[in-house]
Amino acid sequence: MNNYKTPTNPDSHQVGMEWMHINDLFKYRIYPKELRKYIIKHFNNEKSPVYLGDIN
């Protein structure tokens, strides 16, 4: 049993998703680019601000 919830407003243009190792994070384009550092901080159990919108 997983703890994930079904999204209430899924992106109709999304074509897929993929799990990746944290060490491979910089091999892929992620938008916004700034999101990478928050993912890494979360992975390292560091406190970081929550992303709430466009920062580009």
CHARMM-style PDB file with segment names, atoms N, HN, CA, C and O in Angstrom:
ATOM      1  N   MET     1       0.838  -1.168   0.000  1.00  0.00      PROA
ATOM      2  CA  MET     1       0.000   0.000   0.000  1.00  0.00      PROA
ATOM      3  C   MET     1       0.888   1.237   0.000  1.00  0.00      PROA
ATOM      4  O   MET     1       1.807   1.340   0.813  1.00  0.00      PROA
ATOM      5  N   ASN     2       0.621   2.182  -0.909  1.00  0.00      PROA
ATOM      6  HN  ASN     2      -0.126   2.098  -1.569  1.00  0.00      PROA
ATOM      7  CA  ASN     2       1.414   3.404  -0.923  1.00  0.00      PROA
ATOM      8  C   ASN     2       0.652   4.543  -0.247  1.00  0.00      PROA
ATOM      9  O   ASN     2      -0.556   4.455  -0.027  1.00  0.00      PROA
ATOM     10  N   ASN     3       1.370   5.595   0.071  1.00  0.00      PROA
ATOM     11  HN  ASN     3       2.351   5.666  -0.109  1.00  0.00      PROA
ATOM     12  CA  ASN     3       0.781   6.745   0.750  1.00  0.00      PROA
ATOM     13  C   ASN     3       0.531   7.903  -0.199  1.00  0.00      PROA
ATOM     14  O   ASN     3       0.267   9.018   0.251  1.00  0.00      PROA
ATOM     15  N   TYR     4       0.608   7.665  -1.506  1.00  0.00      PROA
ATOM     16  HN  TYR     4       0.823   6.759  -1.871  1.00  0.00      PROA
ATOM     17  CA  TYR     4       0.421   8.719  -2.483  1.00  0.00      PROA
ATOM     18  C   TYR     4      -1.055   8.929  -2.754  1.00  0.00      PROA
ATOM     19  O   TYR     4      -1.837   7.979  -2.781  1.00  0.00      PROA
ATOM     20  N   LYS     5      -1.425  10.178  -2.953  1.00  0.00      PROA
ATOM     21  HN  LYS     5      -0.789  10.950  -2.931  1.00  0.00      PROA
ATOM     22  CA  LYS     5      -2.814  10.505  -3.251  1.00  0.00      PROA
ATOM     23  C   LYS     5      -2.971  10.788  -4.733  1.00  0.00      PROA
ATOM     24  O   LYS     5      -2.035  11.251  -5.386  1.00  0.00      PROA
ATOM     25  N   THR     6      -4.135  10.515  -5.256  1.00  0.00      PROA
ATOM     26  HN  THR     6      -4.895  10.139  -4.726  1.00  0.00      PROA
ATOM     27  CA  THR     6      -4.435  10.830  -6.642  1.00  0.00      PROA
ATOM     28  C   THR     6      -4.544  12.340  -6.779  1.00  0.00      PROA
ATOM     29  O   THR     6      -5.223  12.987  -5.981  1.00  0.00      PROA
ATOM     30  N   PRO     7      -3.875  12.917  -7.797  1.00  0.00      PROA
ATOM     31  CA  PRO     7      -3.944  14.378  -7.947  1.00  0.00      PROA
ATOM     32  C   PRO     7      -5.359  14.849  -8.224  1.00  0.00      PROA
ATOM     33  O   PRO     7      -6.138  14.159  -8.882  1.00  0.00      PROA
ATOM     34  N   THR     8      -5.684  16.028  -7.717  1.00  0.00      PROA
ATOM     35  HN  THR     8      -5.051  16.588  -7.183  1.00  0.00      PROA
ATOM     36  CA  THR     8      -7.024  16.571  -7.933  1.00  0.00      PROA
ATOM     37  C   THR     8      -7.119  17.332  -9.242  1.00  0.00      PROA
ATOM     38  O   THR     8      -8.215  17.517  -9.772  1.00  0.00      PROA
ATOM     39  N   ASN     9      -5.977  17.780  -9.777  1.00  0.00      PROA
ATOM     40  HN  ASN     9      -5.087  17.629  -9.347  1.00  0.00      PROA
ATOM     41  CA  ASN     9      -5.967  18.521 -11.033  1.00  0.00      PROA
ATOM     42  C   ASN     9      -4.766  18.072 -11.865  1.00  0.00      PROA
ATOM     43  O   ASN     9      -3.818  18.841 -12.024  1.00  0.00      PROA
ATOM     44  N   PRO    10      -4.782  16.846 -12.401  1.00  0.00      PROA
ATOM     45  CA  PRO    10      -3.628  16.338 -13.137  1.00  0.00      PROA
ATOM     46  C   PRO    10      -3.368  17.139 -14.407  1.00  0.00      PROA
ATOM     47  O   PRO    10      -4.295  17.698 -14.992  1.00  0.00      PROA
ATOM     48  N   ASP    11      -2.110  17.195 -14.833  1.00  0.00      PROA
ATOM     49  HN  ASP    11      -1.357  16.741 -14.357  1.00  0.00      PROA
ATOM     50  CA  ASP    11      -1.709  17.890 -16.044  1.00  0.00      PROA
ATOM     51  C   ASP    11      -2.115  17.048 -17.245  1.00  0.00      PROA
ATOM     52  O   ASP    11      -1.598  15.946 -17.429  1.00  0.00      PROA
ATOM     53  N   SER    12      -3.023  17.545 -18.056  1.00  0.00      PROA
ATOM     54  HN  SER    12      -3.443  18.441 -17.907  1.00  0.00      PROA
ATOM     55  CA  SER    12      -3.516  16.776 -19.204  1.00  0.00      PROA
ATOM     56  C   SER    12      -2.461  16.642 -20.305  1.00  0.00      PROA
ATOM     57  O   SER    12      -2.628  15.835 -21.219  1.00  0.00      PROA
ATOM     58  N   HSD    13      -1.381  17.418 -20.230  1.00  0.00      PROA
ATOM     59  HN  HSD    13      -1.246  18.074 -19.487  1.00  0.00      PROA
ATOM     60  CA  HSD    13      -0.329  17.349 -21.239  1.00  0.00      PROA
ATOM     61  C   HSD    13       0.844  16.470 -20.800  1.00  0.00      PROA
ATOM     62  O   HSD    13       1.781  16.265 -21.572  1.00  0.00      PROA
ATOM     63  N   GLN    14       0.804  15.957 -19.591  1.00  0.00      PROA
ATOM     64  HN  GLN    14       0.044  16.124 -18.963  1.00  0.00      PROA
ATOM     65  CA  GLN    14       1.882  15.102 -19.105  1.00  0.00      PROA
ATOM     66  C   GLN    14       1.847  13.783 -19.857  1.00  0.00      PROA
ATOM     67  O   GLN    14       0.792  13.170 -20.015  1.00  0.00      PROA
ATOM     68  N   VAL    15       3.015  13.356 -20.318  1.00  0.00      PROA
ATOM     69  HN  VAL    15       3.873  13.854 -20.190  1.00  0.00      PROA
ATOM     70  CA  VAL    15       3.071  12.121 -21.101  1.00  0.00      PROA
ATOM     71  C   VAL    15       3.690  10.966 -20.328  1.00  0.00      PROA
ATOM     72  O   VAL    15       3.685   9.832 -20.807  1.00  0.00      PROA
ATOM     73  N   GLY    16       4.224  11.235 -19.138  1.00  0.00      PROA
ATOM     74  HN  GLY    16       4.229  12.157 -18.749  1.00  0.00      PROA
ATOM     75  CA  GLY    16       4.804  10.162 -18.357  1.00  0.00      PROA
ATOM     76  C   GLY    16       5.533  10.695 -17.146  1.00  0.00      PROA
ATOM     77  O   GLY    16       5.555  11.899 -16.894  1.00  0.00      PROA
ATOM     78  N   MET    17       6.125   9.791 -16.408  1.00  0.00      PROA
ATOM     79  HN  MET    17       6.107   8.813 -16.613  1.00  0.00      PROA
ATOM     80  CA  MET    17       6.945  10.152 -15.250  1.00  0.00      PROA
ATOM     81  C   MET    17       7.996   9.080 -15.105  1.00  0.00      PROA
ATOM     82  O   MET    17       7.835   7.957 -15.582  1.00  0.00      PROA
ATOM     83  N   GLU    18       9.064   9.437 -14.447  1.00  0.00      PROA
ATOM     84  HN  GLU    18       9.195  10.350 -14.060  1.00  0.00      PROA
ATOM     85  CA  GLU    18      10.165   8.501 -14.299  1.00  0.00      PROA
ATOM     86  C   GLU    18      10.875   8.764 -12.981  1.00  0.00      PROA
ATOM     87  O   GLU    18      11.153   9.914 -12.643  1.00  0.00      PROA
ATOM     88  N   TRP    19      11.171   7.702 -12.232  1.00  0.00      PROA
ATOM     89  HN  TRP    19      10.945   6.767 -12.506  1.00  0.00      PROA
ATOM     90  CA  TRP    19      11.982   7.806 -11.026  1.00  0.00      PROA
ATOM     91  C   TRP    19      13.430   7.831 -11.442  1.00  0.00      PROA
ATOM     92  O   TRP    19      13.825   7.102 -12.353  1.00  0.00      PROA
ATOM     93  N   MET    20      14.234   8.656 -10.793  1.00  0.00      PROA
ATOM     94  HN  MET    20      13.913   9.247 -10.053  1.00  0.00      PROA
ATOM     95  CA  MET    20      15.658   8.690 -11.103  1.00  0.00      PROA
ATOM     96  C   MET    20      16.463   8.773  -9.827  1.00  0.00      PROA
ATOM     97  O   MET    20      15.964   9.207  -8.789  1.00  0.00      PROA
ATOM     98  N   HSD    21      17.715   8.353  -9.913  1.00  0.00      PROA
ATOM     99  HN  HSD    21      18.120   8.000 -10.756  1.00  0.00      PROA
ATOM    100  CA  HSD    21      18.607   8.449  -8.775  1.00  0.00      PROA
ATOM    101  C   HSD    21      18.985   9.914  -8.581  1.00  0.00      PROA
ATOM    102  O   HSD    21      19.157  10.646  -9.556  1.00  0.00      PROA
ATOM    103  N   ILE    22      19.115  10.340  -7.340  1.00  0.00      PROA
ATOM    104  HN  ILE    22      18.976   9.746  -6.548  1.00  0.00      PROA
ATOM    105  CA  ILE    22      19.422  11.735  -7.042  1.00  0.00      PROA
ATOM    106  C   ILE    22      20.724  12.173  -7.710  1.00  0.00      PROA
ATOM    107  O   ILE    22      20.857  13.343  -8.070  1.00  0.00      PROA
ATOM    108  N   ASN    23      21.676  11.276  -7.882  1.00  0.00      PROA
ATOM    109  HN  ASN    23      21.568  10.326  -7.589  1.00  0.00      PROA
ATOM    110  CA  ASN    23      22.938  11.624  -8.529  1.00  0.00      PROA
ATOM    111  C   ASN    23      22.784  11.939 -10.015  1.00  0.00      PROA
ATOM    112  O   ASN    23      23.674  12.544 -10.612  1.00  0.00      PROA
ATOM    113  N   ASP    24      21.667  11.537 -10.614  1.00  0.00      PROA
ATOM    114  HN  ASP    24      20.944  11.046 -10.129  1.00  0.00      PROA
ATOM    115  CA  ASP    24      21.415  11.793 -12.035  1.00  0.00      PROA
ATOM    116  C   ASP    24      20.591  13.055 -12.269  1.00  0.00      PROA
ATOM    117  O   ASP    24      20.235  13.357 -13.408  1.00  0.00      PROA
ATOM    118  N   LEU    25      20.292  13.777 -11.226  1.00  0.00      PROA
ATOM    119  HN  LEU    25      20.582  13.531 -10.301  1.00  0.00      PROA
ATOM    120  CA  LEU    25      19.389  14.927 -11.324  1.00  0.00      PROA
ATOM    121  C   LEU    25      19.866  15.989 -12.320  1.00  0.00      PROA
ATOM    122  O   LEU    25      19.044  16.604 -12.999  1.00  0.00      PROA
ATOM    123  N   PHE    26      21.166  16.211 -12.417  1.00  0.00      PROA
ATOM    124  HN  PHE    26      21.835  15.711 -11.866  1.00  0.00      PROA
ATOM    125  CA  PHE    26      21.682  17.251 -13.303  1.00  0.00      PROA
ATOM    126  C   PHE    26      21.835  16.788 -14.755  1.00  0.00      PROA
ATOM    127  O   PHE    26      22.255  17.569 -15.609  1.00  0.00      PROA
ATOM    128  N   LYS    27      21.504  15.546 -15.036  1.00  0.00      PROA
ATOM    129  HN  LYS    27      21.163  14.912 -14.342  1.00  0.00      PROA
ATOM    130  CA  LYS    27      21.555  15.046 -16.410  1.00  0.00      PROA
ATOM    131  C   LYS    27      20.273  15.363 -17.181  1.00  0.00      PROA
ATOM    132  O   LYS    27      20.221  15.169 -18.396  1.00  0.00      PROA
ATOM    133  N   TYR    28      19.243  15.849 -16.492  1.00  0.00      PROA
ATOM    134  HN  TYR    28      19.285  16.007 -15.506  1.00  0.00      PROA
ATOM    135  CA  TYR    28      17.941  16.079 -17.108  1.00  0.00      PROA
ATOM    136  C   TYR    28      17.542  17.542 -17.013  1.00  0.00      PROA
ATOM    137  O   TYR    28      17.953  18.252 -16.095  1.00  0.00      PROA
ATOM    138  N   ARG    29      16.741  17.983 -17.968  1.00  0.00      PROA
ATOM    139  HN  ARG    29      16.407  17.407 -18.714  1.00  0.00      PROA
ATOM    140  CA  ARG    29      16.181  19.334 -17.904  1.00  0.00      PROA
ATOM    141  C   ARG    29      15.013  19.313 -16.937  1.00  0.00      PROA
ATOM    142  O   ARG    29      14.098  18.499 -17.062  1.00  0.00      PROA
ATOM    143  N   ILE    30      15.056  20.201 -15.991  1.00  0.00      PROA
ATOM    144  HN  ILE    30      15.799  20.862 -15.889  1.00  0.00      PROA
ATOM    145  CA  ILE    30      13.968  20.331 -15.016  1.00  0.00      PROA
ATOM    146  C   ILE    30      13.575  21.795 -14.981  1.00  0.00      PROA
ATOM    147  O   ILE    30      14.434  22.669 -14.864  1.00  0.00      PROA
ATOM    148  N   TYR    31      12.312  22.063 -15.079  1.00  0.00      PROA
ATOM    149  HN  TYR    31      11.614  21.354 -15.174  1.00  0.00      PROA
ATOM    150  CA  TYR    31      11.827  23.440 -15.056  1.00  0.00      PROA
ATOM    151  C   TYR    31      10.952  23.658 -13.842  1.00  0.00      PROA
ATOM    152  O   TYR    31      10.096  22.822 -13.551  1.00  0.00      PROA
ATOM    153  N   PRO    32      11.132  24.729 -13.141  1.00  0.00      PROA
ATOM    154  CA  PRO    32      12.224  25.685 -13.277  1.00  0.00      PROA
ATOM    155  C   PRO    32      13.526  25.087 -12.775  1.00  0.00      PROA
ATOM    156  O   PRO    32      13.510  24.205 -11.917  1.00  0.00      PROA
ATOM    157  N   LYS    33      14.646  25.552 -13.295  1.00  0.00      PROA
ATOM    158  HN  LYS    33      14.659  26.269 -13.992  1.00  0.00      PROA
ATOM    159  CA  LYS    33      15.965  25.016 -12.942  1.00  0.00      PROA
ATOM    160  C   LYS    33      16.233  25.118 -11.443  1.00  0.00      PROA
ATOM    161  O   LYS    33      16.883  24.251 -10.860  1.00  0.00      PROA
ATOM    162  N   GLU    34      15.728  26.183 -10.828  1.00  0.00      PROA
ATOM    163  HN  GLU    34      15.200  26.887 -11.302  1.00  0.00      PROA
ATOM    164  CA  GLU    34      15.926  26.432  -9.403  1.00  0.00      PROA
ATOM    165  C   GLU    34      15.378  25.288  -8.547  1.00  0.00      PROA
ATOM    166  O   GLU    34      15.823  25.103  -7.414  1.00  0.00      PROA
ATOM    167  N   LEU    35      14.434  24.530  -9.064  1.00  0.00      PROA
ATOM    168  HN  LEU    35      14.073  24.680  -9.984  1.00  0.00      PROA
ATOM    169  CA  LEU    35      13.806  23.435  -8.327  1.00  0.00      PROA
ATOM    170  C   LEU    35      14.809  22.353  -7.938  1.00  0.00      PROA
ATOM    171  O   LEU    35      14.623  21.680  -6.925  1.00  0.00      PROA
ATOM    172  N   ARG    36      15.870  22.175  -8.726  1.00  0.00      PROA
ATOM    173  HN  ARG    36      16.021  22.722  -9.550  1.00  0.00      PROA
ATOM    174  CA  ARG    36      16.882  21.148  -8.428  1.00  0.00      PROA
ATOM    175  C   ARG    36      17.445  21.297  -7.019  1.00  0.00      PROA
ATOM    176  O   ARG    36      17.545  20.320  -6.276  1.00  0.00      PROA
ATOM    177  N   LYS    37      17.815  22.531  -6.652  1.00  0.00      PROA
ATOM    178  HN  LYS    37      17.734  23.324  -7.255  1.00  0.00      PROA
ATOM    179  CA  LYS    37      18.459  22.696  -5.352  1.00  0.00      PROA
ATOM    180  C   LYS    37      17.501  22.360  -4.209  1.00  0.00      PROA
ATOM    181  O   LYS    37      17.941  21.880  -3.164  1.00  0.00      PROA
ATOM    182  N   TYR    38      16.208  22.601  -4.385  1.00  0.00      PROA
ATOM    183  HN  TYR    38      15.850  22.991  -5.234  1.00  0.00      PROA
ATOM    184  CA  TYR    38      15.244  22.248  -3.344  1.00  0.00      PROA
ATOM    185  C   TYR    38      15.054  20.733  -3.246  1.00  0.00      PROA
ATOM    186  O   TYR    38      14.865  20.200  -2.152  1.00  0.00      PROA
ATOM    187  N   ILE    39      15.104  20.050  -4.370  1.00  0.00      PROA
ATOM    188  HN  ILE    39      15.258  20.483  -5.258  1.00  0.00      PROA
ATOM    189  CA  ILE    39      15.010  18.591  -4.368  1.00  0.00      PROA
ATOM    190  C   ILE    39      16.205  18.000  -3.632  1.00  0.00      PROA
ATOM    191  O   ILE    39      16.051  17.085  -2.823  1.00  0.00      PROA
ATOM    192  N   ILE    40      17.395  18.524  -3.912  1.00  0.00      PROA
ATOM    193  HN  ILE    40      17.519  19.267  -4.570  1.00  0.00      PROA
ATOM    194  CA  ILE    40      18.607  18.022  -3.260  1.00  0.00      PROA
ATOM    195  C   ILE    40      18.574  18.309  -1.761  1.00  0.00      PROA
ATOM    196  O   ILE    40      18.948  17.451  -0.961  1.00  0.00      PROA
ATOM    197  N   LYS    41      18.130  19.508  -1.371  1.00  0.00      PROA
ATOM    198  HN  LYS    41      17.827  20.205  -2.021  1.00  0.00      PROA
ATOM    199  CA  LYS    41      18.034  19.826   0.057  1.00  0.00      PROA
ATOM    200  C   LYS    41      17.058  18.893   0.755  1.00  0.00      PROA
ATOM    201  O   LYS    41      17.330  18.417   1.857  1.00  0.00      PROA
ATOM    202  N   HSD    42      15.923  18.630   0.117  1.00  0.00      PROA
ATOM    203  HN  HSD    42      15.702  19.016  -0.778  1.00  0.00      PROA
ATOM    204  CA  HSD    42      14.933  17.717   0.697  1.00  0.00      PROA
ATOM    205  C   HSD    42      15.540  16.321   0.843  1.00  0.00      PROA
ATOM    206  O   HSD    42      15.351  15.670   1.871  1.00  0.00      PROA
ATOM    207  N   PHE    43      16.262  15.861  -0.170  1.00  0.00      PROA
ATOM    208  HN  PHE    43      16.415  16.390  -1.005  1.00  0.00      PROA
ATOM    209  CA  PHE    43      16.898  14.545  -0.134  1.00  0.00      PROA
ATOM    210  C   PHE    43      17.885  14.456   1.026  1.00  0.00      PROA
ATOM    211  O   PHE    43      18.007  13.407   1.659  1.00  0.00      PROA
ATOM    212  N   ASN    44      18.586  15.546   1.307  1.00  0.00      PROA
ATOM    213  HN  ASN    44      18.487  16.398   0.793  1.00  0.00      PROA
ATOM    214  CA  ASN    44      19.579  15.584   2.381  1.00  0.00      PROA
ATOM    215  C   ASN    44      18.973  15.973   3.732  1.00  0.00      PROA
ATOM    216  O   ASN    44      19.702  16.259   4.682  1.00  0.00      PROA
ATOM    217  N   ASN    45      17.646  15.983   3.815  1.00  0.00      PROA
ATOM    218  HN  ASN    45      17.054  15.750   3.043  1.00  0.00      PROA
ATOM    219  CA  ASN    45      16.921  16.325   5.044  1.00  0.00      PROA
ATOM    220  C   ASN    45      17.268  17.714   5.570  1.00  0.00      PROA
ATOM    221  O   ASN    45      17.290  17.938   6.780  1.00  0.00      PROA
ATOM    222  N   GLU    46      17.541  18.649   4.651  1.00  0.00      PROA
ATOM    223  HN  GLU    46      17.523  18.467   3.668  1.00  0.00      PROA
ATOM    224  CA  GLU    46      17.783  20.031   5.037  1.00  0.00      PROA
ATOM    225  C   GLU    46      16.481  20.803   4.899  1.00  0.00      PROA
ATOM    226  O   GLU    46      15.648  20.495   4.046  1.00  0.00      PROA
ATOM    227  N   LYS    47      16.319  21.791   5.734  1.00  0.00      PROA
ATOM    228  HN  LYS    47      16.995  22.041   6.428  1.00  0.00      PROA
ATOM    229  CA  LYS    47      15.136  22.644   5.614  1.00  0.00      PROA
ATOM    230  C   LYS    47      15.326  23.554   4.411  1.00  0.00      PROA
ATOM    231  O   LYS    47      16.416  24.080   4.187  1.00  0.00      PROA
ATOM    232  N   SER    48      14.275  23.734   3.650  1.00  0.00      PROA
ATOM    233  HN  SER    48      13.390  23.307   3.833  1.00  0.00      PROA
ATOM    234  CA  SER    48      14.319  24.649   2.511  1.00  0.00      PROA
ATOM    235  C   SER    48      12.926  25.215   2.292  1.00  0.00      PROA
ATOM    236  O   SER    48      11.931  24.622   2.710  1.00  0.00      PROA
ATOM    237  N   PRO    49      12.862  26.373   1.628  1.00  0.00      PROA
ATOM    238  CA  PRO    49      11.553  26.943   1.358  1.00  0.00      PROA
ATOM    239  C   PRO    49      10.729  26.025   0.435  1.00  0.00      PROA
ATOM    240  O   PRO    49      11.290  25.187  -0.271  1.00  0.00      PROA
ATOM    241  N   VAL    50       9.461  26.182   0.446  1.00  0.00      PROA
ATOM    242  HN  VAL    50       9.006  26.863   1.020  1.00  0.00      PROA
ATOM    243  CA  VAL    50       8.572  25.401  -0.400  1.00  0.00      PROA
ATOM    244  C   VAL    50       8.350  26.151  -1.706  1.00  0.00      PROA
ATOM    245  O   VAL    50       8.054  27.346  -1.691  1.00  0.00      PROA
ATOM    246  N   TYR    51       8.485  25.480  -2.806  1.00  0.00      PROA
ATOM    247  HN  TYR    51       8.725  24.509  -2.818  1.00  0.00      PROA
ATOM    248  CA  TYR    51       8.258  26.087  -4.129  1.00  0.00      PROA
ATOM    249  C   TYR    51       6.761  26.272  -4.337  1.00  0.00      PROA
ATOM    250  O   TYR    51       5.993  25.316  -4.232  1.00  0.00      PROA
ATOM    251  N   LEU    52       6.342  27.512  -4.633  1.00  0.00      PROA
ATOM    252  HN  LEU    52       6.966  28.289  -4.718  1.00  0.00      PROA
ATOM    253  CA  LEU    52       4.917  27.790  -4.794  1.00  0.00      PROA
ATOM    254  C   LEU    52       4.549  28.377  -6.150  1.00  0.00      PROA
ATOM    255  O   LEU    52       3.379  28.681  -6.383  1.00  0.00      PROA
ATOM    256  N   GLY    53       5.495  28.540  -7.030  1.00  0.00      PROA
ATOM    257  HN  GLY    53       6.446  28.293  -6.840  1.00  0.00      PROA
ATOM    258  CA  GLY    53       5.141  29.098  -8.338  1.00  0.00      PROA
ATOM    259  C   GLY    53       6.359  29.368  -9.173  1.00  0.00      PROA
ATOM    260  O   GLY    53       7.468  28.954  -8.836  1.00  0.00      PROA
ATOM    261  N   ASP    54       6.146  30.068 -10.270  1.00  0.00      PROA
ATOM    262  HN  ASP    54       5.245  30.404 -10.543  1.00  0.00      PROA
ATOM    263  CA  ASP    54       7.197  30.366 -11.232  1.00  0.00      PROA
ATOM    264  C   ASP    54       8.257  31.284 -10.635  1.00  0.00      PROA
ATOM    265  O   ASP    54       7.930  32.322 -10.058  1.00  0.00      PROA
ATOM    266  N   ILE    55       9.523  30.906 -10.770  1.00  0.00      PROA
ATOM    267  HN  ILE    55       9.789  30.063 -11.238  1.00  0.00      PROA
ATOM    268  CA  ILE    55      10.602  31.751 -10.264  1.00  0.00      PROA
ATOM    269  C   ILE    55      11.538  32.162 -11.387  1.00  0.00      PROA
ATOM    270  O   ILE    55      12.581  32.765 -11.133  1.00  0.00      PROA
ATOM    271  N   ASN    56      11.177  31.843 -12.632  1.00  0.00      PROA
ATOM    272  HN  ASN    56      10.330  31.353 -12.838  1.00  0.00      PROA
ATOM    273  CA  ASN    56      12.030  32.218 -13.769  1.00  0.00      PROA
ATOM    274  C   ASN    56      11.710  33.609 -14.236  1.00  0.00      PROA
ATOM    275  OT1 ASN    56      12.325  34.099 -15.184  1.00  0.00      PROA
TER     276      ASN     56
END
